[in-house]
Amino acid sequence: MKSWVLAAAIYFVLWWIVLFAVLPWGVRSQEEAGDISPGSDPGAPARPLLLRKAIATTLISAVIMGLGYGAWALGLIGGIFPAGLISPR
Protein backbone atom coordinates (compact mmCIF):
# COMPACT_ATOMS: atom_id res chain seq x y z
CA MET A 1 0.00 0.00 0.00
CA LYS A 2 1.27 3.45 -0.85
CA SER A 3 1.79 5.84 2.04
CA TRP A 4 -0.37 8.54 0.37
CA VAL A 5 -3.36 6.16 0.47
CA LEU A 6 -2.83 5.68 4.21
CA ALA A 7 -2.50 9.45 4.69
CA ALA A 8 -5.73 10.03 2.72
CA ALA A 9 -7.56 7.45 4.84
CA ILE A 10 -6.31 9.04 8.06
CA TYR A 11 -7.30 12.50 6.81
CA PHE A 12 -10.77 11.24 5.82
CA VAL A 13 -11.43 9.82 9.30
CA LEU A 14 -9.93 12.90 10.97
CA TRP A 15 -12.12 15.21 8.85
CA TRP A 16 -15.30 13.47 9.99
CA ILE A 17 -14.26 13.49 13.64
CA VAL A 18 -13.51 17.22 13.46
CA LEU A 19 -16.80 17.86 11.61
CA PHE A 20 -18.81 16.41 14.49
CA ALA A 21 -16.85 18.61 16.90
CA VAL A 22 -17.46 21.73 14.77
CA LEU A 23 -21.18 21.22 14.03
CA PRO A 24 -22.48 22.76 17.28
CA TRP A 25 -20.49 26.00 16.86
CA GLY A 26 -22.75 29.05 16.65
CA VAL A 27 -26.01 27.13 16.37
CA ARG A 28 -29.15 28.95 17.42
CA SER A 29 -32.40 27.03 17.47
CA GLN A 30 -35.48 28.31 15.66
CA GLU A 31 -37.06 28.88 19.07
CA GLU A 32 -34.12 31.05 20.20
CA ALA A 33 -34.22 32.98 16.93
CA GLY A 34 -37.98 33.50 17.27
CA ASP A 35 -38.67 32.17 13.76
CA ILE A 36 -40.25 28.70 13.96
CA SER A 37 -41.12 27.24 10.56
CA PRO A 38 -44.49 25.45 10.53
CA GLY A 39 -44.10 21.68 10.80
CA SER A 40 -40.50 21.77 12.03
CA ASP A 41 -39.04 21.08 15.43
CA PRO A 42 -38.46 24.26 17.48
CA GLY A 43 -34.99 22.93 18.38
CA ALA A 44 -33.93 22.71 14.72
CA PRO A 45 -31.17 25.14 13.73
CA ALA A 46 -32.37 28.45 12.31
CA ARG A 47 -29.20 28.83 10.16
CA PRO A 48 -26.90 25.79 10.17
CA LEU A 49 -24.07 27.55 8.21
CA LEU A 50 -22.84 24.22 6.83
CA LEU A 51 -20.49 25.71 4.22
CA ARG A 52 -18.60 27.71 6.87
CA LYS A 53 -18.41 24.64 9.07
CA ALA A 54 -17.11 22.48 6.20
CA ILE A 55 -14.41 25.06 5.47
CA ALA A 56 -13.47 25.31 9.16
CA THR A 57 -13.40 21.51 9.39
CA THR A 58 -11.09 21.27 6.37
CA LEU A 59 -8.68 23.87 7.75
CA ILE A 60 -8.59 22.41 11.25
CA SER A 61 -8.13 18.88 9.89
CA ALA A 62 -5.28 20.05 7.66
CA VAL A 63 -3.52 21.67 10.63
CA ILE A 64 -3.93 18.55 12.79
CA MET A 65 -2.76 16.33 9.92
CA GLY A 66 0.25 18.59 9.36
CA LEU A 67 1.17 18.49 13.04
CA GLY A 68 0.81 14.72 13.07
CA TYR A 69 2.93 14.36 9.96
CA GLY A 70 5.56 16.67 11.41
CA ALA A 71 5.71 14.68 14.63
CA TRP A 72 5.98 11.45 12.63
CA ALA A 73 8.67 12.85 10.30
CA LEU A 74 10.72 13.98 13.32
CA GLY A 75 10.47 10.48 14.79
CA LEU A 76 8.42 11.56 17.80
CA ILE A 77 5.66 9.02 17.12
CA GLY A 78 7.56 6.40 15.14
CA GLY A 79 6.90 2.70 15.55
CA ILE A 80 3.11 2.89 15.68
CA PHE A 81 2.60 1.48 12.18
CA PRO A 82 3.05 -2.20 11.28
CA ALA A 83 6.56 -3.05 10.09
CA GLY A 84 7.11 -2.21 6.43
CA LEU A 85 3.87 -0.25 5.95
CA ILE A 86 5.55 3.15 5.93
CA SER A 87 8.99 4.27 6.98
CA PRO A 88 10.06 7.71 8.23
CA ARG A 89 12.14 9.81 5.86
Steps between C-alpha positions, in 0.01 A plus 500: 500500500627845415552739789284770333201262510553452874533877548177558303317242712625659822401846375153374401434358848650808667281731288182326614604502865575873482171564315299355788696720741439812287128449426370654825699824458274805479174308472186682605175308505192628319342557841794717613490693173124552534431367149342153520413354160163321497539123527860509623646431840558818705847367590606478134776743401380831358817538285730196501783676304623167362735649239689700765519193720630284213770758427594525869507120523731476198741760638509354850546147364785617277676662797459188716617278213801726444592490868464123503712464189763731645515301822527177300769640267705613802475150647295608801224246432690238302434130541121519513449359150545132410851415381555584134176696452668840498844612605607844625708710263 
